[in-house]
Amino acid sequence: MLEKHVRKIYEYVKSQNEWRNRTINLIASENVLSRTVRKLTGSDFAHRYAEGHPGERYYQGTDYIDKIETDLRNDFKTLFRCSQADVRPISGTNANEAVFSSFLKPGDIVMVNSTPGGGHISHHLAGSVGKFTKNVIDFPLSKDGFHIDVAKTKELIHICRPKMLIFGRSLFLFPEPVEELKDICNEYKIKIIYDAAHVLGLIAAGKFQDPIGEGAFIVTGSTHKTFFGTQRGVILSNMGNNEWQKVDKGAFPGSSSNHHLDTLVGLAVATQEVISFGKAYAEQTIKNAKVLAKSLKHQGFNVLGEEFDYTESHQVAVDVKEFGGGKMVASLLKENDIILNMNILPHEPLRNVTNPDGIRIGVQEMTRVGMKEDEMERIAALMKECLVDGKEVRGEVNKFRQEYTEVKYSFDELLADLKSPNLL
Ligand SMILES: Cc1ncc(COP(=O)(O)O)c(C=O)c1O
């Protein structure tokens, strides 16, 4: 009887929940949903379709989702001070695809952050950009490797006249030079796309940079890294209605049909949390990242970006070559319930991507469960005990993590009485 398999899946889900609640999660692309968001997902909306826009659907039965989607779109316009917002992409990659398909054609030259420079696969030949043009060139980087070299980029632009610059990265420590390159882009009619997947929540809070205000034509992003979830994507802009029609078609029908209404509801709730608590959260997140970087340095780790105070985002980059490289370190830490990922660093050749020198650390999730500066020092000490002293720290990690079981920066306490309507 296959019912046994269902019980097995149930056990896997239960084990995952219990296990990940005991771990220190430092994966920079993730975050946790509040209880309130979780109560309101898995509803009837998980069964439904709604193609098109509120009020102009191809399906009947969309009355309630139309209201939710309309309000959400308006909330995004207010949060990001822009006139256009598409909340339908079901992921950051999906949002990028909608944009690239609208503005790139074969032969166009695109400048992007390389993989060692932190760029995302969707910006590259192997990813979404590569479906539309093969002419992808990398931004020249400054010596530290975490900044675009503006003077050299201008020289390259004069020579090769790209159609598009794509800013934004997966290893994203410092703001991009949008303002510095705006004029030359205007001169040559180059479109600036800013992929804010990692830093969307920090931008919403006004704590990183304001890409649209600085001159970006379009901002894309994921809604679940420094934003409070659920896992979806978004496209934002100040462009006029005529040009926006292209993006609109790129999102639907270009890169999706139905847009997963259940997670749209979750995003609508999470956005209220960002509006109410996002500033305090972003401030604490950046503070925590800086403290973790300094503490790791103090514990003897080769933390990168020291001359720039390590980071202005939720991330920290560490060269762990002396401990056997990123793959070995990430695996050893995982055995001790500290979860993060190996990461290629700017000084490395691309062939190192599967066994790089670096690790990437993100503090956004542990900040969301209430950790502050003292806890960052504790995490640095646990990493040192594990990696430098060779001690097993899993027990200590689990005990420490037990103190942080609630999702802060949310309405969970205020709405504790709210029962999930989903299985009533
Ligand atoms: C810079 C950047 N863009 C896009 C994405 C893709 O986002 P998603 O996983 O929502 O498709 C990521 C994912 O981590 C990213 O780092």
The ligand as a Gaussian input file, in Angstrom:
#p B3LYP/6-31G(d) Opt

LIG

0 1
 C       21.576000      37.612000      -7.662000
 C       20.518000      36.567000      -7.747000
 N       19.579000      36.679000      -8.687000
 C       18.597000      35.783000      -8.816000
 C       18.528000      34.696000      -7.981000
 C       17.469000      33.671000      -8.212000
 O       16.455000      33.772000      -7.350000
 P       15.371000      32.600000      -7.228000
 O       16.029000      31.516000      -6.482000
 O       14.254000      33.298000      -6.519000
 O       14.999000      32.196000      -8.616000
 C       19.469000      34.526000      -6.964000
 C       19.354000      33.360000      -6.050000
 O       19.929000      33.196000      -5.060000
 C       20.506000      35.475000      -6.859000
 O       21.467000      35.330000      -5.947000

